[in-house]
Amino acid sequence: MGVEKMQLGSREEKRCEEVTWGGFAGELKKVGCLAAPMVVATVSQYLLQVASVVMVGHLGQVSLSAVAIATALTNVTGFSLLSGLAGGLETLCGQAYGAHQYGKLGIYTYSATISLAFVCLPICLLWIFMDKLLILIGQDPLIAHEARNYSIWLIPGLYGSAILKPLVRYLQTQSLIFPMLISSLIILGLHIPICWSLVFKLELGNVGAAVAISISSWLNVVLLVLYVKYSSACEKTRMSFSKDAFFVMGEFFHFAVPAAVMVCLKWWSCELLTLLSGLLPNPKLESSILAICLTITTLHFTIPYGLGAVASTRVSNELGAGNPQAARVAVWAVMFLAIIETTVVSTTLFCCRYVLGYAYSSDKQIVDNVAVMAPLICLSIVMDSIQGVLSGVARGSGWQHIGAYINLGAFYVVGLPVAIILGFVVHLKAKGLWIGIVTGSVVQSTLLSIITGFTNWKKQANKARERIFEGPSSVENRSELNEPKRISDEVVTN
């Protein structure tokens, strides 16, 4: 009797798995419909800063240098930190939505917004005294002063981001991608003339570019808040402010801090490489080569980041709904798209390697060096695509802390030491530094792949539902804990 029961259970499990994998094409269609607008929205957000830097570049070398330094520092210490912390909502809101605990999405979003507003306070102090920091590390006082002015006028945009980042995750975890797409395109269309007017017409220079970014950030907030307030798509999850938002701040930071560490560790390692390149012989050439490599990979990373957001949404929703097999299929579907994307992009870059450098410089020496670096850039792009998706899986599953340890080991135990040895001891210069960061990326992607491959999805689904139903302010009956709900066919894309 026991043997028959085991055989029956085995057959049921196998049949469930066959049905789930049979829906791979359907899942691929769903993630494709989500990924395309998500990638466009991510790229549009990135282009806001690019457009500002391009306009400031016409004001002169001092202005360009100041804004480039200020942009790097404000991203590392501010905007990327807020974005990473908001990643905690991808676990909490995504799984709550999958479990049909709609009231919790509003509570978690309010909690995240309050938390990020508090985080902004020490960041503002750092930006206000940025000139002293830059002078301390040997930067030209004039450039340091200009960078400080630019950073100070970005502070309103920082607080705008403290609202915008949680709001984006709130919509993202409900698969409401198109409002974000439309909003980001509208803001990009408005940002360019606003920035041009402030920089050139009103002659505000660097300050005008920073003010334009702050204005655009708040306009984006206004558009998305209006959508959430009046759209019927948010009717179930929309709620007024509750004191429960303060009670879940500890739970939010439990996922937010490792999520931020995941994002920031690699970013910081890249910035350290940029600083190290200034210590090489002929630093102007080596820094230019490294800057071009970072620009290419950073621009490309907006694509796998968008794919990772989709992976996070689908995985968290299905785990919250108690559908482990559907979560597994979602991972493979997004990875399939990532492999296609990275194959096309890396192949195109490799074929164009001899002319790629001309997009950034007319200096023949720089162009030739970029051509030599092209295979490494392609490898970096492949690794970024893999880790971008798997980092999204980590956020959706709730094991950001594992990802944080992986990133720490990959880039600071392996990547940076290899970069220093190859760049300064072996004398490979910029190429050696880049090989180091690529080595770190390979280690990171390999470890994330192993962890994901050995993940017990059934256990993750049980943990997700326990987390959602045992947390504060549950509005549904806890007896639903053992009643999986299908949400695969409830993806809203309007």
The 8 nearest C-alpha neighbors of each residue, nearest first, counted from 0:
[[1, 3, 2, 4, 5, 6, 7, 8],
 [0, 2, 4, 3, 5, 6, 7, 8],
 [3, 1, 5, 4, 0, 6, 7, 8],
 [4, 2, 6, 0, 5, 1, 7, 8],
 [3, 5, 7, 1, 2, 6, 8, 0],
 [4, 6, 8, 2, 7, 3, 9, 1],
 [7, 5, 9, 3, 8, 4, 10, 2],
 [6, 8, 4, 10, 9, 5, 3, 11],
 [9, 7, 5, 11, 6, 10, 4, 12],
 [8, 10, 6, 12, 7, 11, 5, 13],
 [11, 9, 13, 7, 8, 12, 14, 6],
 [12, 10, 14, 8, 13, 9, 15, 7],
 [13, 11, 15, 9, 10, 14, 8, 16],
 [12, 14, 10, 16, 15, 11, 9, 17],
 [13, 15, 17, 11, 16, 12, 10, 18],
 [16, 14, 12, 18, 13, 17, 11, 19],
 [15, 17, 19, 13, 14, 18, 20, 12],
 [18, 16, 14, 20, 19, 15, 21, 13],
 [19, 17, 21, 15, 16, 20, 14, 22],
 [20, 18, 16, 22, 21, 17, 15, 325],
 [21, 19, 22, 17, 23, 18, 16, 328],
 [20, 22, 18, 19, 23, 17, 24, 16],
 [21, 23, 25, 20, 19, 24, 26, 18],
 [22, 24, 26, 20, 25, 21, 27, 328],
 [25, 23, 27, 26, 22, 28, 21, 332],
 [24, 26, 28, 22, 27, 23, 29, 21],
 [25, 27, 29, 23, 28, 24, 22, 30],
 [28, 26, 24, 332, 30, 25, 29, 31],
 [27, 29, 31, 25, 26, 30, 32, 24],
 [30, 28, 26, 32, 31, 27, 25, 33],
 [29, 31, 33, 27, 32, 28, 34, 26],
 [30, 32, 34, 28, 33, 29, 27, 35],
 [33, 31, 29, 30, 34, 35, 28, 36],
 [32, 34, 30, 31, 35, 36, 37, 29],
 [33, 35, 31, 37, 306, 32, 30, 36],
 [34, 36, 38, 37, 33, 32, 31, 39],
 [37, 35, 39, 38, 34, 180, 40, 33],
 [38, 36, 34, 40, 305, 35, 39, 176],
 [37, 39, 305, 41, 302, 35, 40, 36],
 [38, 40, 36, 42, 41, 37, 43, 35],
 [39, 41, 180, 43, 37, 38, 42, 183],
 [42, 40, 38, 44, 43, 39, 301, 37],
 [41, 43, 45, 39, 44, 40, 301, 38],
 [44, 42, 46, 40, 45, 41, 183, 39],
 [45, 43, 41, 42, 46, 47, 40, 183],
 [44, 46, 42, 43, 47, 48, 41, 49],
 [45, 47, 49, 43, 48, 44, 50, 42],
 [48, 46, 50, 45, 49, 44, 187, 51],
 [47, 49, 51, 50, 46, 45, 52, 212],
 [48, 50, 46, 52, 51, 47, 53, 45],
 [51, 49, 53, 47, 48, 52, 46, 54],
 [52, 50, 48, 54, 49, 53, 208, 55],
 [51, 53, 55, 49, 54, 50, 56, 48],
 [54, 52, 56, 50, 51, 55, 49, 57],
 [55, 53, 51, 56, 52, 57, 50, 195],
 [54, 56, 52, 57, 58, 53, 63, 51],
 [57, 55, 63, 53, 54, 58, 59, 52],
 [56, 58, 55, 59, 54, 53, 63, 60],
 [59, 57, 55, 56, 62, 60, 204, 63],
 [60, 58, 62, 57, 61, 56, 63, 55],
 [59, 61, 63, 62, 64, 56, 58, 57],
 [62, 60, 64, 63, 59, 65, 142, 141],
 [63, 61, 65, 64, 59, 60, 66, 58],
 [62, 64, 56, 60, 66, 61, 65, 55],
 [63, 65, 67, 61, 62, 66, 60, 68],
 [66, 64, 146, 142, 62, 68, 63, 67],
 [65, 67, 69, 63, 68, 64, 70, 146],
 [66, 68, 64, 70, 65, 69, 63, 71],
 [69, 67, 71, 65, 66, 70, 64, 72],
 [68, 70, 66, 146, 72, 71, 67, 73],
 [71, 69, 67, 73, 68, 72, 66, 74],
 [70, 72, 68, 74, 69, 73, 75, 67],
 [73, 71, 75, 69, 74, 70, 76, 68],
 [74, 72, 77, 70, 76, 75, 71, 69],
 [75, 73, 78, 71, 79, 77, 72, 76],
 [74, 76, 72, 73, 79, 77, 71, 267],
 [77, 75, 73, 74, 72, 80, 78, 122],
 [78, 76, 73, 80, 74, 79, 75, 81],
 [77, 79, 74, 81, 80, 82, 73, 76],
 [80, 78, 82, 74, 81, 75, 77, 83],
 [79, 81, 83, 77, 78, 82, 259, 84],
 [82, 80, 84, 78, 83, 79, 85, 77],
 [81, 83, 79, 85, 80, 84, 164, 78],
 [259, 82, 84, 80, 86, 258, 81, 85],
 [85, 83, 255, 259, 81, 86, 82, 256],
 [84, 86, 82, 87, 83, 165, 88, 164],
 [87, 85, 83, 84, 88, 89, 258, 255],
 [86, 88, 255, 254, 85, 89, 90, 84],
 [89, 87, 91, 92, 90, 86, 85, 168],
 [88, 90, 93, 86, 87, 395, 92, 91],
 [91, 89, 395, 88, 93, 397, 394, 87],
 [90, 92, 88, 94, 93, 89, 95, 87],
 [93, 91, 95, 104, 88, 94, 89, 90],
 [94, 92, 172, 315, 316, 96, 89, 90],
 [93, 95, 319, 315, 97, 316, 96, 91],
 [96, 94, 92, 100, 98, 97, 93, 467],
 [97, 95, 99, 93, 98, 94, 101, 100],
 [96, 98, 316, 319, 320, 94, 95, 99],
 [97, 99, 320, 319, 95, 96, 100, 94],
 [100, 98, 96, 101, 97, 95, 320, 319],
 [101, 99, 95, 98, 102, 96, 103, 475],
 [100, 102, 236, 99, 103, 104, 96, 235],
 [103, 101, 104, 236, 100, 105, 106, 238],
 [102, 104, 106, 101, 105, 100, 107, 95],
 [105, 103, 92, 107, 106, 102, 101, 108],
 [104, 106, 108, 103, 107, 238, 102, 237],
 [105, 107, 103, 244, 109, 104, 108, 110],
 [106, 108, 110, 104, 105, 109, 103, 111],
 [109, 107, 105, 111, 110, 106, 165, 104],
 [108, 110, 112, 106, 111, 107, 244, 105],
 [109, 111, 244, 107, 113, 108, 112, 248],
 [112, 110, 114, 108, 109, 113, 115, 107],
 [111, 113, 109, 115, 114, 162, 110, 161],
 [114, 112, 116, 110, 111, 115, 109, 117],
 [113, 115, 111, 117, 116, 112, 110, 118],
 [114, 116, 118, 112, 161, 117, 113, 111],
 [115, 117, 113, 119, 118, 114, 161, 112],
 [116, 118, 114, 115, 119, 120, 113, 121],
 [119, 117, 115, 116, 120, 114, 121, 122],
 [118, 120, 122, 116, 117, 121, 123, 115],
 [119, 121, 123, 122, 118, 117, 124, 116],
 [122, 120, 124, 123, 119, 125, 118, 117],
 [123, 121, 119, 125, 120, 124, 77, 126],
 [124, 122, 126, 120, 125, 121, 119, 127],
 [125, 123, 121, 127, 122, 126, 128, 120],
 [124, 126, 122, 123, 128, 127, 129, 121],
 [125, 127, 129, 123, 128, 124, 150, 151],
 [128, 126, 124, 125, 129, 151, 123, 147],
 [127, 129, 125, 126, 130, 131, 124, 132],
 [130, 128, 126, 132, 147, 131, 127, 125],
 [131, 129, 143, 133, 147, 144, 132, 128],
 [130, 132, 134, 129, 133, 128, 135, 143],
 [133, 131, 135, 129, 130, 134, 136, 128],
 [132, 134, 130, 138, 136, 135, 131, 143],
 [135, 133, 138, 137, 131, 136, 132, 140],
 [134, 136, 132, 133, 137, 131, 138, 130],
 [137, 135, 133, 134, 138, 132, 131, 139],
 [138, 136, 134, 135, 133, 139, 140, 132],
 [139, 137, 134, 133, 136, 140, 143, 142],
 [138, 140, 142, 141, 143, 134, 137, 133],
 [141, 139, 143, 142, 134, 144, 138, 130],
 [142, 140, 144, 143, 139, 145, 61, 65],
 [141, 143, 65, 145, 139, 144, 140, 146],
 [142, 144, 130, 140, 146, 141, 145, 133],
 [145, 143, 147, 141, 130, 146, 142, 140],
 [146, 144, 142, 148, 147, 143, 65, 149],
 [145, 147, 65, 69, 143, 149, 144, 148],
 [148, 146, 150, 144, 130, 129, 145, 149],
 [149, 147, 145, 151, 150, 146, 144, 152],
 [148, 150, 146, 206, 147, 152, 151, 209],
 [151, 149, 153, 147, 152, 148, 126, 146],
 [152, 150, 148, 153, 154, 149, 127, 147],
 [151, 153, 154, 150, 149, 209, 210, 206],
 [152, 154, 150, 156, 209, 151, 155, 213],
 [153, 155, 157, 156, 152, 151, 123, 158],
 [156, 154, 158, 157, 153, 213, 159, 152],
 [213, 155, 157, 159, 153, 154, 158, 216],
 [158, 156, 154, 160, 159, 155, 153, 161],
 [159, 157, 161, 160, 155, 156, 154, 116],
 [158, 160, 156, 217, 157, 161, 162, 216],
 [159, 161, 163, 157, 162, 158, 164, 156],
 [160, 162, 158, 115, 159, 163, 116, 164],
 [163, 161, 160, 159, 112, 164, 165, 166],
 [162, 164, 160, 166, 220, 165, 161, 159],
 [163, 165, 167, 166, 160, 162, 161, 85],
 [166, 164, 168, 167, 85, 163, 108, 162],
 [167, 165, 169, 163, 164, 168, 162, 170],
 [166, 168, 164, 170, 169, 165, 171, 163],
 [169, 167, 171, 165, 170, 166, 172, 88],
 [168, 170, 166, 167, 171, 172, 165, 108],
 [171, 169, 175, 167, 173, 168, 172, 166],
 [170, 172, 168, 174, 173, 175, 169, 167],
 [171, 173, 93, 312, 174, 170, 169, 168],
 [172, 174, 170, 171, 175, 96, 169, 491],
 [175, 173, 171, 172, 176, 491, 492, 490],
 [176, 174, 170, 492, 173, 171, 177, 491],
 [175, 177, 179, 174, 178, 171, 492, 37],
 [176, 178, 180, 179, 493, 175, 181, 492],
 [179, 177, 181, 180, 176, 182, 175, 493],
 [180, 178, 182, 177, 176, 181, 183, 40],
 [181, 179, 40, 177, 183, 178, 182, 36],
 [180, 182, 178, 184, 183, 179, 177, 185],
 [181, 183, 179, 185, 180, 184, 178, 186],
 [182, 184, 186, 180, 185, 181, 40, 179],
 [185, 183, 187, 181, 186, 182, 188, 180],
 [186, 184, 188, 182, 183, 187, 181, 189],
 [185, 187, 189, 183, 188, 184, 190, 215],
 [186, 188, 190, 184, 189, 185, 183, 47],
 [189, 187, 185, 186, 190, 191, 184, 192],
 [190, 188, 186, 187, 191, 192, 193, 185],
 [189, 191, 187, 193, 188, 192, 186, 194],
 [190, 192, 194, 193, 189, 188, 195, 187],
 [193, 191, 195, 194, 190, 189, 196, 188],
 [194, 192, 190, 196, 195, 191, 211, 197],
 [193, 195, 211, 197, 191, 196, 192, 208],
 [196, 194, 192, 198, 193, 197, 199, 191],
 [197, 195, 200, 193, 194, 199, 198, 192],
 [196, 198, 207, 201, 194, 195, 203, 199],
 [199, 197, 204, 207, 203, 202, 195, 196],
 [198, 200, 202, 196, 201, 195, 197, 204],
 [199, 201, 196, 202, 197, 198, 195, 203],
 [200, 202, 197, 203, 199, 196, 198, 207],
 [203, 201, 199, 198, 200, 204, 197, 207],
 [202, 204, 207, 198, 201, 206, 197, 205],
 [203, 205, 198, 207, 202, 206, 199, 208],
 [206, 204, 208, 207, 149, 55, 203, 209],
 [205, 207, 209, 149, 208, 204, 203, 210],
 [208, 206, 197, 203, 198, 210, 204, 205],
 [207, 209, 211, 205, 206, 51, 210, 194],
 [208, 210, 206, 212, 153, 211, 207, 152],
 [209, 211, 213, 207, 212, 208, 152, 214],
 [210, 212, 194, 214, 208, 209, 213, 207],
 [213, 211, 215, 209, 210, 214, 216, 208],
 [156, 214, 212, 210, 216, 215, 211, 155],
 [215, 213, 211, 217, 216, 212, 210, 218],
 [216, 214, 218, 212, 213, 217, 190, 186],
 [215, 217, 213, 219, 214, 218, 159, 156],
 [216, 218, 220, 219, 159, 214, 215, 221],
 [219, 217, 215, 221, 220, 216, 214, 222],
 [218, 220, 216, 222, 217, 221, 215, 223],
 [219, 221, 217, 223, 218, 163, 222, 224],
 [222, 220, 218, 224, 219, 223, 225, 217],
 [223, 221, 219, 225, 220, 224, 218, 226],
 [222, 224, 226, 220, 225, 221, 227, 219],
 [225, 223, 227, 221, 226, 222, 220, 228],
 [226, 224, 228, 222, 223, 227, 229, 221],
 [225, 227, 223, 230, 224, 229, 228, 222],
 [226, 228, 224, 225, 230, 229, 233, 223],
 [229, 227, 225, 226, 224, 230, 237, 233],
 [228, 230, 226, 227, 225, 231, 233, 234],
 [231, 229, 232, 226, 227, 233, 228, 234],
 [230, 232, 234, 233, 229, 235, 227, 228],
 [233, 231, 230, 234, 235, 493, 227, 491],
 [234, 232, 231, 236, 237, 235, 230, 227],
 [233, 235, 231, 237, 232, 236, 230, 227],
 [236, 234, 233, 237, 101, 102, 232, 238],
 [235, 237, 101, 233, 102, 234, 104, 105],
 [238, 236, 234, 233, 235, 105, 227, 239],
 [237, 239, 105, 236, 240, 102, 106, 235],
 [240, 238, 241, 237, 105, 106, 109, 102],
 [239, 241, 238, 242, 109, 106, 244, 105],
 [242, 240, 243, 244, 239, 106, 109, 245],
 [241, 243, 244, 245, 240, 246, 106, 110],
 [244, 242, 246, 241, 245, 106, 247, 472],
 [245, 243, 110, 106, 242, 246, 247, 109],
 [244, 246, 243, 248, 247, 242, 110, 113],
 [245, 247, 243, 244, 248, 249, 242, 471],
 [248, 246, 250, 249, 245, 244, 251, 243],
 [249, 247, 251, 250, 245, 246, 110, 252],
 [250, 248, 252, 251, 247, 253, 246, 245],
 [249, 251, 253, 247, 248, 252, 254, 246],
 [252, 250, 248, 253, 249, 254, 255, 87],
 [251, 253, 255, 249, 254, 256, 250, 248],
 [254, 252, 250, 251, 255, 249, 256, 257],
 [255, 253, 87, 252, 251, 256, 257, 258],
 [254, 256, 87, 84, 252, 258, 257, 253],
 [255, 257, 259, 258, 252, 254, 84, 260],
 [258, 256, 260, 400, 259, 399, 403, 255],
 [259, 257, 255, 261, 399, 83, 256, 260],
 [83, 260, 258, 84, 256, 262, 261, 257],
 [259, 261, 257, 263, 262, 258, 403, 264],
 [262, 260, 403, 258, 259, 263, 264, 402],
 [261, 263, 259, 260, 83, 264, 265, 258],
 [262, 264, 266, 260, 265, 261, 267, 259],
 [265, 263, 267, 266, 260, 261, 262, 268],
 [264, 266, 268, 267, 263, 269, 262, 410],
 [267, 265, 263, 269, 268, 264, 270, 262],
 [266, 268, 270, 264, 269, 265, 263, 271],
 [267, 269, 265, 271, 270, 266, 264, 272],
 [270, 268, 272, 266, 271, 267, 265, 273],
 [269, 271, 273, 267, 272, 268, 274, 266],
 [272, 270, 268, 274, 273, 269, 275, 267],
 [273, 271, 275, 269, 270, 274, 276, 268],
 [272, 274, 270, 276, 271, 275, 269, 286],
 [273, 275, 271, 272, 276, 277, 270, 278],
 [276, 274, 272, 277, 278, 273, 271, 279],
 [275, 277, 273, 286, 278, 279, 274, 272],
 [276, 278, 282, 275, 274, 279, 286, 273],
 [279, 277, 276, 275, 282, 280, 274, 281],
 [278, 280, 282, 276, 277, 281, 428, 285],
 [281, 279, 282, 278, 285, 428, 277, 283],
 [280, 282, 283, 284, 279, 285, 277, 278],
 [283, 281, 277, 285, 279, 280, 284, 286],
 [282, 284, 286, 281, 285, 287, 277, 280],
 [285, 283, 287, 282, 286, 281, 288, 365],
 [284, 286, 282, 288, 429, 287, 283, 276],
 [287, 285, 289, 276, 283, 288, 284, 282],
 [286, 288, 290, 284, 285, 289, 283, 291],
 [289, 287, 285, 291, 290, 286, 284, 292],
 [288, 290, 292, 286, 291, 287, 429, 293],
 [291, 289, 287, 293, 292, 288, 286, 294],
 [290, 292, 294, 288, 289, 293, 287, 295],
 [293, 291, 289, 295, 290, 294, 296, 288],
 [292, 294, 290, 296, 291, 295, 297, 289],
 [295, 293, 291, 297, 292, 296, 290, 298],
 [296, 294, 292, 298, 293, 297, 291, 299],
 [295, 297, 299, 293, 298, 294, 300, 292],
 [298, 296, 300, 294, 299, 295, 293, 301],
 [299, 297, 295, 296, 300, 301, 294, 42],
 [298, 300, 296, 301, 297, 302, 295, 380],
 [301, 299, 297, 302, 303, 298, 304, 296],
 [300, 302, 304, 299, 42, 303, 298, 41],
 [301, 303, 300, 305, 38, 304, 299, 306],
 [304, 302, 306, 384, 387, 305, 300, 301],
 [305, 303, 307, 301, 302, 387, 306, 300],
 [304, 306, 38, 308, 302, 303, 37, 307],
 [307, 305, 303, 309, 308, 304, 34, 388],
 [306, 308, 388, 391, 310, 304, 387, 305],
 [307, 309, 311, 305, 306, 310, 391, 312],
 [308, 310, 312, 306, 307, 311, 34, 313],
 [311, 309, 307, 313, 308, 312, 391, 392],
 [310, 312, 395, 391, 392, 308, 314, 309],
 [313, 311, 172, 309, 315, 310, 314, 93],
 [312, 314, 316, 310, 315, 311, 317, 309],
 [313, 315, 326, 317, 311, 316, 395, 312],
 [316, 314, 395, 94, 93, 318, 312, 317],
 [317, 315, 97, 94, 93, 319, 313, 314],
 [316, 318, 320, 322, 314, 326, 319, 315],
 [319, 317, 460, 321, 315, 320, 322, 316],
 [318, 320, 94, 97, 98, 316, 317, 321],
 [319, 321, 97, 98, 484, 317, 318, 483],
 [320, 322, 483, 318, 460, 319, 323, 317],
 [323, 321, 317, 325, 318, 320, 324, 326],
 [324, 322, 456, 457, 326, 325, 460, 318],
 [323, 325, 327, 326, 322, 19, 328, 16],
 [326, 324, 328, 327, 322, 323, 329, 19],
 [327, 325, 314, 329, 323, 324, 317, 328],
 [328, 326, 324, 330, 329, 325, 323, 331],
 [327, 329, 325, 331, 330, 326, 332, 324],
 [330, 328, 332, 326, 327, 331, 325, 333],
 [331, 329, 327, 328, 333, 332, 334, 310],
 [330, 332, 334, 328, 329, 333, 335, 327],
 [331, 333, 329, 27, 335, 334, 330, 328],
 [332, 334, 336, 335, 330, 331, 310, 337],
 [335, 333, 337, 331, 336, 332, 338, 330],
 [336, 334, 332, 338, 333, 337, 331, 339],
 [337, 335, 333, 339, 334, 338, 340, 332],
 [336, 338, 334, 340, 335, 339, 384, 341],
 [339, 337, 335, 341, 340, 336, 342, 334],
 [338, 340, 336, 342, 337, 341, 343, 335],
 [341, 339, 337, 343, 338, 342, 336, 344],
 [340, 342, 344, 338, 343, 381, 339, 345],
 [343, 341, 339, 345, 340, 344, 346, 338],
 [342, 344, 340, 346, 341, 345, 347, 339],
 [345, 343, 341, 347, 346, 342, 348, 340],
 [346, 344, 377, 348, 342, 347, 343, 341],
 [345, 347, 349, 343, 348, 344, 342, 350],
 [348, 346, 344, 350, 345, 349, 343, 351],
 [349, 347, 351, 345, 350, 346, 352, 344],
 [348, 350, 352, 346, 351, 347, 345, 373],
 [349, 351, 347, 348, 352, 346, 353, 345],
 [352, 350, 348, 349, 353, 354, 355, 347],
 [353, 351, 370, 355, 349, 354, 350, 373],
 [352, 354, 370, 351, 355, 367, 356, 366],
 [355, 353, 356, 352, 357, 351, 366, 358],
 [356, 354, 352, 357, 351, 353, 358, 370],
 [357, 355, 366, 358, 354, 359, 369, 360],
 [356, 358, 360, 359, 361, 355, 354, 366],
 [359, 357, 356, 355, 360, 354, 361, 366],
 [360, 358, 357, 356, 291, 361, 355, 366],
 [359, 361, 357, 362, 358, 356, 366, 365],
 [360, 362, 357, 363, 359, 366, 356, 365],
 [361, 363, 365, 360, 364, 366, 357, 356],
 [364, 362, 366, 365, 367, 361, 360, 357],
 [363, 365, 367, 366, 362, 368, 284, 369],
 [364, 366, 368, 362, 367, 363, 369, 288],
 [365, 367, 356, 363, 369, 364, 368, 357],
 [368, 366, 370, 364, 369, 365, 363, 371],
 [367, 369, 371, 365, 370, 366, 372, 364],
 [370, 368, 372, 366, 371, 367, 356, 373],
 [369, 371, 352, 367, 353, 373, 368, 372],
 [372, 370, 368, 369, 373, 367, 374, 352],
 [371, 373, 369, 370, 375, 374, 376, 368],
 [372, 374, 376, 370, 375, 371, 352, 369],
 [375, 373, 377, 376, 372, 378, 349, 371],
 [376, 374, 378, 377, 373, 372, 379, 434],
 [375, 377, 373, 379, 374, 378, 380, 372],
 [378, 376, 345, 380, 374, 375, 379, 373],
 [379, 377, 375, 381, 380, 376, 374, 382],
 [378, 380, 376, 382, 377, 381, 437, 383],
 [379, 381, 383, 377, 378, 382, 376, 384],
 [382, 380, 378, 384, 379, 383, 341, 377],
 [381, 383, 379, 385, 384, 380, 440, 386],
 [384, 382, 380, 386, 381, 385, 387, 379],
 [385, 383, 303, 387, 381, 382, 386, 337],
 [386, 384, 382, 383, 387, 388, 444, 389],
 [385, 387, 389, 444, 383, 388, 384, 390],
 [388, 386, 303, 384, 390, 307, 304, 385],
 [387, 389, 307, 391, 386, 390, 385, 306],
 [390, 388, 392, 386, 391, 387, 393, 385],
 [391, 389, 393, 387, 392, 388, 386, 394],
 [390, 392, 307, 311, 394, 388, 389, 393],
 [391, 393, 389, 311, 395, 390, 394, 310],
 [394, 392, 390, 396, 398, 391, 399, 395],
 [395, 393, 391, 397, 392, 396, 399, 90],
 [394, 396, 311, 315, 90, 392, 393, 314],
 [397, 395, 393, 394, 398, 315, 392, 90],
 [396, 398, 394, 90, 395, 399, 393, 254],
 [399, 397, 393, 400, 401, 396, 394, 402],
 [398, 400, 402, 258, 257, 401, 393, 394],
 [399, 401, 257, 403, 398, 402, 404, 258],
 [402, 400, 404, 403, 399, 398, 405, 393],
 [401, 403, 399, 405, 400, 404, 261, 406],
 [402, 404, 261, 400, 406, 401, 405, 257],
 [405, 403, 407, 401, 406, 402, 408, 400],
 [406, 404, 402, 408, 403, 407, 409, 443],
 [407, 405, 409, 403, 408, 404, 410, 443],
 [406, 408, 404, 405, 411, 409, 410, 403],
 [407, 409, 412, 405, 406, 411, 410, 404],
 [410, 408, 439, 406, 413, 443, 442, 407],
 [411, 409, 414, 439, 413, 408, 407, 415],
 [410, 412, 415, 407, 408, 413, 414, 409],
 [411, 413, 408, 410, 409, 414, 416, 415],
 [412, 414, 409, 410, 411, 416, 439, 415],
 [415, 413, 439, 410, 435, 436, 417, 438],
 [414, 416, 418, 417, 411, 410, 435, 413],
 [417, 415, 419, 418, 414, 413, 420, 412],
 [418, 416, 435, 420, 414, 415, 419, 421],
 [435, 417, 419, 432, 415, 421, 416, 420],
 [418, 420, 422, 416, 417, 421, 423, 415],
 [421, 419, 424, 417, 418, 422, 423, 416],
 [422, 420, 431, 425, 418, 419, 427, 424],
 [421, 423, 428, 431, 427, 432, 419, 426],
 [422, 424, 426, 420, 419, 421, 425, 428],
 [425, 423, 420, 426, 421, 422, 419, 427],
 [424, 426, 421, 427, 423, 422, 420, 431],
 [427, 425, 423, 422, 428, 424, 421, 431],
 [426, 428, 431, 422, 430, 421, 425, 429],
 [427, 429, 422, 426, 431, 430, 423, 432],
 [430, 428, 432, 431, 285, 289, 433, 422],
 [429, 431, 433, 428, 432, 427, 434, 372],
 [430, 432, 422, 421, 427, 434, 428, 429],
 [433, 431, 418, 429, 422, 435, 430, 434],
 [432, 434, 430, 436, 435, 431, 437, 429],
 [435, 433, 437, 431, 432, 436, 438, 430],
 [434, 418, 436, 414, 417, 438, 432, 433],
 [435, 437, 439, 414, 433, 438, 434, 440],
 [436, 438, 440, 434, 439, 435, 379, 433],
 [439, 437, 435, 441, 436, 440, 414, 434],
 [438, 440, 414, 409, 410, 436, 442, 437],
 [439, 441, 437, 443, 438, 442, 382, 444],
 [442, 440, 438, 444, 443, 439, 445, 382],
 [441, 443, 445, 439, 440, 409, 444, 446],
 [442, 444, 440, 409, 446, 441, 445, 439],
 [445, 443, 386, 447, 441, 446, 442, 448],
 [446, 444, 448, 442, 443, 447, 441, 449],
 [445, 447, 449, 448, 443, 444, 442, 450],
 [448, 446, 444, 450, 449, 445, 451, 443],
 [449, 447, 445, 451, 446, 450, 452, 444],
 [448, 450, 452, 446, 447, 451, 453, 445],
 [451, 449, 447, 453, 452, 448, 454, 446],
 [452, 450, 454, 448, 449, 453, 447, 389],
 [451, 453, 449, 450, 454, 448, 447, 455],
 [454, 452, 450, 451, 449, 455, 448, 456],
 [453, 455, 451, 452, 456, 450, 459, 458],
 [456, 454, 458, 457, 459, 453, 323, 452],
 [457, 455, 459, 323, 458, 454, 460, 327],
 [456, 458, 323, 460, 459, 455, 461, 324],
 [457, 459, 461, 456, 455, 460, 462, 323],
 [458, 460, 456, 462, 457, 461, 463, 455],
 [459, 461, 318, 463, 457, 321, 458, 462],
 [462, 460, 458, 464, 463, 459, 465, 457],
 [463, 461, 459, 465, 460, 464, 466, 458],
 [464, 462, 460, 466, 461, 465, 319, 459],
 [465, 463, 467, 466, 461, 319, 462, 468],
 [464, 466, 462, 468, 463, 467, 469, 461],
 [467, 465, 463, 464, 469, 468, 470, 462],
 [466, 468, 464, 470, 465, 469, 95, 463],
 [469, 467, 465, 470, 466, 464, 477, 473],
 [468, 470, 466, 465, 467, 471, 473, 477],
 [471, 469, 467, 468, 466, 473, 472, 465],
 [470, 472, 473, 469, 247, 243, 246, 468],
 [471, 473, 474, 470, 243, 103, 102, 106],
 [474, 472, 475, 471, 468, 470, 100, 469],
 [473, 475, 472, 100, 476, 102, 103, 101],
 [476, 474, 473, 477, 100, 479, 468, 99],
 [475, 477, 478, 479, 474, 473, 468, 480],
 [478, 476, 479, 480, 468, 475, 469, 473],
 [477, 479, 480, 476, 481, 482, 475, 468],
 [478, 480, 482, 477, 481, 476, 475, 483],
 [481, 479, 478, 477, 482, 464, 468, 465],
 [480, 482, 479, 483, 478, 321, 464, 461],
 [481, 483, 479, 480, 484, 321, 478, 320],
 [484, 482, 321, 320, 481, 322, 485, 480],
 [485, 483, 320, 486, 482, 321, 98, 322],
 [484, 486, 487, 320, 483, 322, 488, 317],
 [485, 487, 489, 488, 484, 97, 320, 317],
 [488, 486, 489, 485, 490, 317, 325, 26],
 [487, 489, 486, 490, 485, 491, 29, 26],
 [490, 488, 486, 487, 491, 485, 174, 492],
 [491, 489, 488, 174, 492, 487, 486, 173],
 [490, 492, 174, 493, 175, 489, 173, 232],
 [493, 491, 175, 174, 176, 177, 490, 33],
 [492, 177, 491, 175, 178, 176, 232, 174]]
